Amino acid sequence: MKKMIPLDVIRLSEPATTAALDATQKAVRDRYASQIQAALAEMQIILAGRAPRSLKGTVAIAYMAAKTHLEALIMEQKCFAEAELTRRLAEASSDPSVAS
């Protein structure tokens, strides 16, 4: 038998939970994908094929600024995903058309 991962367990539970999870993932992707791709592209441009540890001076500072921006975006994405999933689950549980 295949080992079940947490997402598989969630999908077996309630259709409303699955729908809320899927909608949240799409909303997060739609909101943050382009921003994260832009931050990664900026880091790649700064690196220009070099290793991060080999950078010096203003180039190293620019790389660290870009990396910090990416990390901030990822944390913002995580917080948004948690809030969005909580909101969608609350809506699903209060929706009378969803049978439990």
Backbone bond lengths (Angstrom), bond angles and torsions (degrees), N, CA, C in turn:
res aa  C-N    CA-C-N  psi(-1)  N-CA   C-N-CA  omega(-1)  CA-C   N-CA-C  phi
1 M - - - 1.448 - - 1.530 109.10 -
2 K 1.307 115.16 139.38 1.455 121.66 -179.76 1.528 110.29 -67.86
3 K 1.335 115.45 135.86 1.464 119.40 176.65 1.524 108.19 -70.23
4 M 1.312 116.11 132.74 1.460 120.06 -177.19 1.526 110.15 -90.47
5 I 1.298 114.60 135.02 1.460 120.65 175.05 1.520 107.69 -94.21
6 P 1.335 118.81 163.20 1.466 120.74 -177.38 1.525 113.98 -52.78
7 L 1.337 117.97 -37.83 1.457 119.78 -179.65 1.518 110.91 -64.32
8 D 1.344 117.90 -36.86 1.464 121.75 177.05 1.529 110.12 -63.16
9 V 1.305 116.86 -40.59 1.464 121.22 -179.75 1.526 109.74 -64.98
10 I 1.326 116.41 -43.07 1.472 120.04 178.29 1.521 109.82 -61.08
11 R 1.331 116.96 -43.53 1.467 120.49 -178.01 1.535 111.62 -64.11
12 L 1.315 117.59 -25.90 1.459 120.00 178.77 1.527 112.22 -80.44
13 S 1.317 117.11 -16.75 1.455 119.43 -174.02 1.521 111.70 -76.98
14 E 1.302 118.50 -92.38 1.462 121.59 -174.89 1.516 111.31 -118.58
15 P 1.325 116.93 139.22 1.469 119.35 176.62 1.536 112.51 -59.75
16 A 1.316 117.15 -33.82 1.466 120.37 179.94 1.524 110.82 -65.72
17 T 1.331 116.29 -37.47 1.466 120.62 178.10 1.521 110.23 -66.40
18 T 1.311 116.19 -43.76 1.459 121.12 178.59 1.522 110.43 -62.07
19 A 1.312 116.78 -44.29 1.465 120.46 179.64 1.526 110.91 -63.31
20 A 1.332 116.65 -41.66 1.467 120.40 179.36 1.521 110.60 -65.07
21 L 1.318 117.08 -40.75 1.458 121.42 179.25 1.522 111.30 -65.10
22 D 1.323 116.48 -45.82 1.463 120.66 179.29 1.526 111.40 -62.98
23 A 1.321 116.97 -43.61 1.466 121.06 179.53 1.528 111.12 -65.09
24 T 1.324 116.36 -37.64 1.468 120.58 178.23 1.521 110.40 -65.36
25 Q 1.322 117.05 -45.59 1.469 120.23 179.20 1.526 110.95 -59.26
26 K 1.326 117.19 -41.07 1.462 120.80 179.22 1.525 110.44 -66.50
27 A 1.329 117.48 -43.34 1.462 120.99 -179.44 1.532 110.95 -62.77
28 V 1.313 116.00 -41.59 1.470 120.52 179.52 1.524 109.98 -65.96
29 R 1.317 116.57 -45.21 1.469 120.28 178.17 1.523 111.15 -60.02
30 D 1.336 116.22 -47.34 1.463 120.71 -179.13 1.522 111.72 -60.46
31 R 1.321 116.26 -38.39 1.460 120.42 -175.54 1.531 113.35 -78.57
32 Y 1.337 118.05 -36.54 1.460 120.40 -169.78 1.527 116.23 -113.79
33 A 1.304 119.48 -14.64 1.471 120.57 -174.05 1.525 112.41 -57.58
34 S 1.313 117.43 -47.79 1.467 119.33 -177.06 1.527 111.78 -67.81
35 Q 1.329 117.07 -36.82 1.463 120.53 179.12 1.527 111.25 -65.93
36 I 1.328 116.24 -42.90 1.461 120.25 179.91 1.528 110.84 -68.57
37 Q 1.331 116.81 -40.21 1.468 119.66 177.20 1.524 110.86 -62.45
38 A 1.334 117.42 -39.53 1.461 120.98 179.05 1.532 110.90 -65.11
39 A 1.326 116.74 -41.49 1.465 120.57 179.07 1.528 110.86 -65.17
40 L 1.334 116.83 -41.63 1.466 120.40 177.63 1.533 111.01 -64.84
41 A 1.331 116.25 -40.24 1.461 119.99 178.63 1.527 110.58 -63.73
42 E 1.331 116.42 -40.89 1.460 120.08 177.82 1.535 110.80 -60.49
43 M 1.320 116.37 -42.92 1.465 120.21 178.56 1.533 110.99 -63.16
44 Q 1.326 117.10 -40.99 1.463 120.66 179.36 1.528 111.35 -65.17
45 I 1.326 116.25 -38.22 1.468 120.01 177.90 1.525 110.11 -64.04
46 I 1.319 116.09 -44.00 1.473 119.98 179.61 1.524 110.55 -63.62
47 L 1.317 116.47 -42.40 1.472 119.87 -179.57 1.531 112.22 -65.40
48 A 1.308 116.41 -41.70 1.473 122.19 -179.63 1.534 111.65 46.90
49 G 1.321 116.35 47.12 1.455 121.43 176.50 1.523 115.29 83.47
50 R 1.322 117.16 -0.36 1.472 120.62 -179.90 1.527 109.97 -93.61
51 A 1.305 115.44 162.35 1.463 121.45 174.30 1.529 108.12 -81.32
52 P 1.328 118.59 142.87 1.464 120.63 -179.96 1.529 113.65 -54.52
53 R 1.319 116.96 -35.82 1.474 120.00 -178.74 1.520 113.17 -70.58
54 S 1.311 116.83 -16.32 1.470 119.22 -179.77 1.535 112.61 -87.27
55 L 1.325 117.40 -7.98 1.463 120.72 -178.79 1.525 110.61 -73.11
56 K 1.331 115.12 147.37 1.463 120.43 -179.99 1.522 109.74 -138.64
57 G 1.317 116.06 155.45 1.462 122.16 173.34 1.513 114.75 63.57
58 T 1.342 115.05 -137.70 1.468 120.45 -175.27 1.521 112.29 -65.61
59 V 1.335 116.68 -29.04 1.469 119.73 178.04 1.527 109.66 -66.85
60 A 1.321 117.01 -41.58 1.472 120.99 178.16 1.525 110.11 -64.64
61 I 1.330 116.58 -40.05 1.473 120.37 178.98 1.520 110.08 -65.76
62 A 1.328 117.39 -42.31 1.468 121.00 178.80 1.530 110.62 -62.57
63 Y 1.338 116.19 -40.29 1.461 120.05 178.81 1.530 110.83 -64.50
64 M 1.330 116.72 -44.33 1.470 120.19 179.75 1.527 110.90 -64.76
65 A 1.334 117.20 -36.88 1.470 120.34 176.91 1.526 110.44 -64.19
66 A 1.333 116.47 -43.16 1.466 120.47 178.59 1.524 110.85 -65.07
67 K 1.325 116.82 -40.59 1.467 121.29 179.08 1.532 110.48 -65.29
68 T 1.320 116.70 -41.44 1.467 121.05 177.97 1.529 110.66 -63.43
69 H 1.337 115.77 -40.07 1.467 120.17 177.31 1.525 110.72 -62.38
70 L 1.339 116.82 -43.12 1.466 120.97 178.29 1.529 110.59 -62.20
71 E 1.322 117.15 -45.21 1.458 120.46 179.59 1.524 111.44 -62.77
72 A 1.331 117.38 -37.92 1.467 120.92 177.45 1.531 110.32 -65.63
73 L 1.329 116.89 -40.89 1.469 120.27 177.11 1.521 111.20 -61.68
74 I 1.325 116.65 -41.34 1.465 120.75 -179.06 1.532 110.47 -65.25
75 M 1.317 116.54 -41.39 1.474 119.21 177.88 1.531 110.93 -66.61
76 E 1.325 116.58 -40.13 1.465 120.92 177.21 1.531 110.22 -62.66
77 Q 1.336 115.67 -40.75 1.464 121.08 178.42 1.529 110.45 -62.04
78 K 1.314 116.53 -43.24 1.465 121.18 179.91 1.528 110.93 -62.28
79 C 1.319 116.49 -46.61 1.468 120.49 179.65 1.523 111.03 -63.30
80 F 1.334 116.51 -41.67 1.460 120.56 178.34 1.529 110.43 -62.62
81 A 1.330 116.92 -43.60 1.468 121.01 -179.08 1.526 111.11 -62.07
82 E 1.332 116.51 -43.21 1.467 119.68 178.91 1.526 111.38 -62.85
83 A 1.332 116.25 -45.86 1.470 120.28 -179.66 1.529 111.05 -65.61
84 E 1.315 116.17 -41.86 1.467 120.72 -178.87 1.529 110.97 -65.82
85 L 1.326 117.42 -42.75 1.462 120.03 178.97 1.529 110.45 -65.65
86 T 1.311 116.98 -41.72 1.464 120.42 178.02 1.525 110.53 -60.32
87 R 1.335 115.80 -44.36 1.470 120.42 -179.90 1.521 110.60 -63.47
88 R 1.322 116.56 -45.98 1.471 119.89 -178.11 1.532 111.98 -66.54
89 L 1.329 117.12 -37.64 1.467 119.48 177.29 1.522 111.15 -67.35
90 A 1.331 116.91 -37.69 1.462 120.46 177.33 1.525 110.45 -64.86
91 E 1.318 116.46 -41.81 1.472 120.41 177.40 1.527 110.61 -62.50
92 A 1.316 116.41 -43.67 1.470 120.54 -179.14 1.526 111.43 -64.91
93 S 1.334 116.88 -37.76 1.469 118.64 -178.27 1.526 111.74 -75.34
94 S 1.333 117.36 -23.16 1.465 119.01 179.81 1.522 111.89 -96.51
95 D 1.329 117.95 -4.06 1.459 121.85 -179.54 1.532 108.64 -79.15
96 P 1.330 117.86 117.33 1.467 119.85 -177.83 1.536 112.95 -68.35
97 S 1.338 118.08 -18.39 1.455 119.62 179.93 1.524 112.63 -76.99
98 V 1.344 116.56 -13.43 1.467 120.60 178.40 1.514 108.32 -91.95
99 A 1.323 115.57 116.69 1.464 120.05 -179.67 1.519 109.56 -86.09
100 S 1.314 117.28 133.09 1.463 120.91 179.08 1.503 110.18 -95.12
